[in-house]
Amino acid sequence: MHTRERPQQPPAPPEPHPHAWVVESQHPTSDGYVVYVRCITCGRRRVDVQPDEYAAARPLTREIGAIRSAGST
């Protein structure tokens, strides 16, 4: 009797979700503040720029990094 191993399937992509960004660090530059943020749900990271302390930050880079499944920690 021969047994065959089933090929492993890649993990399913995570469900889309609204990111919950938290600031990991920031520093002032000549263009305002550079803010490094991470999503607490999926672990993705992004760099934002905030023109001054009262203005809303806007993304400076695209999202990068880890995407974890909902069950991982």
C-alpha positions in Angstrom: 0.0 0.0 0.0 1.4 3.4 -1.0 0.5 6.6 0.7 1.0 10.0 -0.9 1.4 13.2 1.0 -1.0 15.9 -0.1 0.8 19.0 -1.3 0.5 21.8 1.2 -1.9 24.6 0.2 -0.8 28.1 0.7 -2.6 29.9 3.6 -5.8 31.7 2.6 -5.3 35.4 2.4 -6.6 37.3 5.5 -10.0 38.9 5.4 -9.8 42.6 4.5 -10.3 44.8 7.6 -10.0 48.4 8.6 -6.5 48.9 10.0 -6.1 49.9 13.6 -2.8 51.9 13.3 -0.7 52.6 16.3 2.4 54.8 16.4 5.6 52.9 17.0 7.9 56.0 16.7 8.1 59.4 15.2 10.6 62.2 14.7 10.6 65.8 13.4 11.9 66.6 9.9 11.9 69.7 7.7 8.7 68.4 6.1 6.9 67.8 9.5 6.8 64.6 11.5 7.7 61.2 10.1 5.5 58.7 11.9 6.1 54.9 11.8 2.8 53.1 12.4 1.8 49.4 12.7 -1.7 47.8 12.4 -2.4 45.9 15.7 -4.7 43.5 13.8 -2.5 42.2 11.0 1.0 43.6 11.8 1.4 45.6 8.6 3.5 48.7 8.8 3.5 52.0 7.0 5.3 55.4 7.2 3.2 58.5 7.4 4.1 62.2 7.3 2.3 64.7 9.4 2.9 68.3 8.3 2.5 69.8 11.8 1.3 68.6 15.2 -2.3 69.7 14.4 -2.7 68.3 10.9 -3.8 64.8 10.0 -1.0 62.4 9.0 -1.1 61.0 5.5 0.6 57.9 4.2 4.1 58.4 2.8 4.7 54.7 1.9 2.5 51.8 0.9 1.6 49.1 3.6 4.4 46.6 4.0 5.2 43.6 6.3 3.5 40.8 8.0 0.0 39.7 7.7 -1.1 37.3 10.3 -4.2 35.2 10.3 -6.9 36.1 12.8 -5.9 33.2 15.1 -2.2 34.0 15.5 -0.7 36.2 18.1 
